[in-house]
Amino acid sequence: MTTKYFNVKQGITTGNITLDAASGNITGIANLTAVGTAVAGFFSGDGGLLSNIAGANVAGQVGNALVAGTVYSSAQPNITSVGTLDSLGVTGNVTAGNVSATGDVSGATLTGTLTTAAQPNITSVGNLTSLTVGNATSNVTISDGNITATGTLTANNFSGNFSGNFNGAVGAPVLTHKSFLTVMATYLQVQLSLLTLLVIY
């Protein structure tokens, strides 16, 4: 029978092919080939051999182990890890547990605690509420400038020029063997000069 259109009211079975009148489903066929366009409300089954499906026509969640291409939605809350990035630009704030970098970390404002003790590039700080410098085996050296204190400046020893009010005991200078000989030589020279004057007069 050859016809362009036909209606099936009670269903039809021919060979292994069944056309159900109630559901409109065709069963029992291995492959269905159409030279034109196959139109249906739904296609159900394995779509592994389908190709050239426009992305705009795909709706819902697509599960796949590998998705290739560009993700156009900017917000991706489900992405929790990425590979190694060549560069990263962030316009907002970055909150992280730890930041490790082999190069420099720069910013207009860095907030937190520096855990590296030596900071040779820091040349000035604000007003410190307290400052502890040195230990039992180290000294504090100020190469340029003065130490000015509005309160009390306390140390076991002071060396150098002093100006201002002093409260405490002033110890005698410690003379080394060399300095003692120098003082004695000066003293003897003075005595000899006095004797010379007495002899002359």
C-alpha positions as CSV (number, residue, x, y, z in Angstrom):
1,M,0.0,0.0,0.0
2,T,1.4,3.4,-1.0
3,T,-0.2,6.5,0.4
4,K,1.0,10.0,1.5
5,Y,-1.1,10.1,4.7
6,F,-2.9,7.5,6.7
7,N,-4.6,7.4,10.1
8,V,-4.4,4.5,12.5
9,K,-7.4,4.3,14.8
10,Q,-7.1,0.7,16.2
11,G,-3.4,0.2,16.0
12,I,-1.4,-1.8,13.5
13,T,1.0,-4.6,13.7
14,T,3.1,-5.8,10.8
15,G,5.9,-8.2,11.3
16,N,7.9,-7.0,14.4
17,I,6.7,-3.4,14.1
18,T,3.8,-2.3,16.3
19,L,2.1,1.1,16.1
20,D,0.1,1.7,19.2
21,A,-3.0,3.8,18.5
22,A,-3.4,5.1,22.0
23,S,0.2,6.3,22.7
24,G,1.4,6.7,19.1
25,N,4.6,4.8,19.9
26,I,6.3,2.6,17.4
27,T,8.0,-0.4,18.9
28,G,9.8,-3.4,17.5
29,I,11.9,-1.5,15.0
30,A,15.7,-1.6,15.1
31,N,16.4,1.5,13.0
32,L,14.0,4.2,11.7
33,T,15.3,6.1,8.7
34,A,13.7,9.2,7.3
35,V,14.8,11.1,4.2
36,G,12.9,14.2,5.4
37,T,12.3,15.6,8.9
38,A,11.2,13.4,11.7
39,V,9.0,15.5,14.0
40,A,7.8,14.4,17.5
41,G,7.0,15.8,20.8
42,F,9.7,13.7,22.5
43,F,12.6,11.5,21.5
44,S,13.4,8.9,24.2
45,G,16.4,6.6,24.2
46,D,20.2,6.7,23.8
47,G,21.2,9.9,22.1
48,G,24.9,9.0,21.8
49,L,24.7,9.1,18.0
50,L,23.0,12.4,17.8
51,S,25.0,15.2,16.3
52,N,24.7,18.9,15.4
53,I,22.3,19.7,18.2
54,A,22.2,23.5,18.7
55,G,23.1,24.5,22.3
56,A,20.2,26.9,22.4
57,N,17.8,24.0,22.1
58,V,19.3,22.2,25.1
59,A,17.6,22.9,28.5
60,G,18.1,21.6,32.0
61,Q,21.2,20.1,33.6
62,V,23.6,18.3,31.3
63,G,25.7,15.8,33.1
64,N,29.1,14.9,31.5
65,A,32.5,14.0,32.7
66,L,34.1,16.5,30.2
67,V,32.5,19.7,29.0
68,A,34.6,21.6,26.4
69,G,34.0,25.2,25.5
70,T,33.5,28.5,27.1
71,V,31.2,28.9,30.1
72,Y,29.3,32.1,29.6
73,S,27.6,32.4,33.0
74,S,29.9,34.6,35.1
75,A,28.7,33.2,38.5
76,Q,29.8,29.6,39.0
77,P,29.2,28.8,42.7
78,N,29.6,25.1,42.2
79,I,33.2,25.4,41.0
80,T,35.4,24.9,44.1
81,S,38.8,24.2,42.5
82,V,40.6,24.9,39.3
83,G,43.9,24.0,37.7
84,T,47.0,26.3,37.6
85,L,46.0,29.7,36.3
86,D,48.3,31.8,34.2
87,S,46.8,35.0,35.6
88,L,43.9,36.0,37.8
89,G,42.2,39.4,38.0
90,V,39.9,40.2,40.9
91,T,38.0,43.5,41.2
92,G,36.4,42.7,44.6
93,N,37.8,41.4,47.9
94,V,39.6,38.1,48.2
95,T,39.1,36.0,51.4
96,A,41.5,33.1,51.8
97,G,42.9,31.0,54.6
98,N,46.5,31.3,53.4
99,V,48.1,33.0,50.4
100,S,51.4,31.4,49.1
101,A,53.3,33.1,46.4
102,T,56.8,32.7,44.9
103,G,56.8,36.3,43.7
104,D,55.4,39.5,45.2
105,V,52.0,40.1,46.7
106,S,51.1,43.8,46.3
107,G,48.1,45.8,47.2
108,A,47.0,49.2,48.3
109,T,46.1,47.8,51.8
110,L,47.4,44.6,53.3
111,T,45.7,43.5,56.5
112,G,47.0,40.8,58.8
113,T,50.0,39.7,60.7
114,L,53.4,39.4,59.0
115,T,54.9,36.1,60.2
116,T,58.4,36.7,58.8
117,A,60.5,38.4,61.5
118,A,63.0,40.2,59.3
119,Q,61.4,43.0,57.3
120,P,64.3,45.1,55.8
121,N,62.1,47.0,53.4
122,I,60.0,48.6,56.1
123,T,61.6,52.0,56.8
124,S,58.8,53.7,58.7
125,V,55.8,52.8,60.9
126,G,53.1,54.7,62.7
127,N,52.9,55.5,66.4
128,L,53.6,52.3,68.3
129,T,52.0,51.8,71.7
130,S,55.0,49.7,72.8
131,L,58.3,48.5,71.4
132,T,60.6,45.8,72.5
133,V,63.9,45.7,70.7
134,G,66.9,43.3,71.1
135,N,67.6,40.5,73.5
136,A,70.4,39.3,75.7
137,T,72.8,38.9,72.9
138,S,71.9,41.8,70.5
139,N,72.3,45.6,70.5
140,V,70.2,48.4,69.0
141,T,72.1,50.6,66.6
142,I,70.7,53.9,65.3
143,S,72.9,55.0,62.5
144,D,71.3,58.4,61.8
145,G,69.2,60.6,64.0
146,N,68.4,60.8,67.7
147,I,66.3,59.0,70.2
148,T,63.6,61.3,71.6
149,A,61.3,60.2,74.4
150,T,58.6,62.2,76.2
151,G,58.5,59.6,78.9
152,T,61.3,57.6,80.6
153,L,64.2,56.0,78.6
154,T,65.6,53.1,80.5
155,A,68.6,51.0,79.7
156,N,71.4,49.2,81.6
157,N,74.0,51.3,79.8
158,F,74.1,54.5,77.9
159,S,76.8,55.3,75.4
160,G,77.3,58.5,73.6
161,N,76.3,62.1,74.0
162,F,73.3,62.9,76.3
163,S,71.1,65.9,76.5
164,G,68.1,66.5,78.8
165,N,67.3,65.6,82.4
166,F,69.1,62.7,83.9
167,N,67.8,60.8,86.9
168,G,70.0,58.1,88.3
169,A,73.6,57.2,89.3
170,V,76.4,58.2,87.0
171,G,79.2,55.6,87.1
172,A,82.8,56.4,86.8
173,P,84.3,55.7,83.3
174,V,85.9,52.3,83.0
175,L,89.6,52.6,82.1
176,T,91.3,50.0,80.2
177,H,95.0,49.2,80.5
178,K,95.9,51.4,77.6
179,S,93.7,54.3,78.6
180,F,95.1,54.2,82.2
181,L,98.7,54.5,80.8
182,T,97.6,57.4,78.7
183,V,96.1,59.2,81.7
184,M,99.2,58.6,83.8
185,A,101.5,59.8,81.0
186,T,99.5,63.0,80.7
187,Y,99.6,63.4,84.5
188,L,103.4,63.0,84.6
189,Q,103.8,65.5,81.8
190,V,101.8,68.1,83.8
191,Q,103.8,67.5,86.9
192,L,107.1,67.9,85.0
193,S,105.8,71.1,83.5
194,L,105.0,72.4,87.0
195,L,108.5,71.5,88.3
196,T,110.1,73.2,85.3
197,L,108.2,76.4,86.1
198,L,109.2,76.2,89.7
199,V,112.9,75.8,88.9
200,I,112.8,78.8,86.5
201,Y,111.2,81.1,89.0
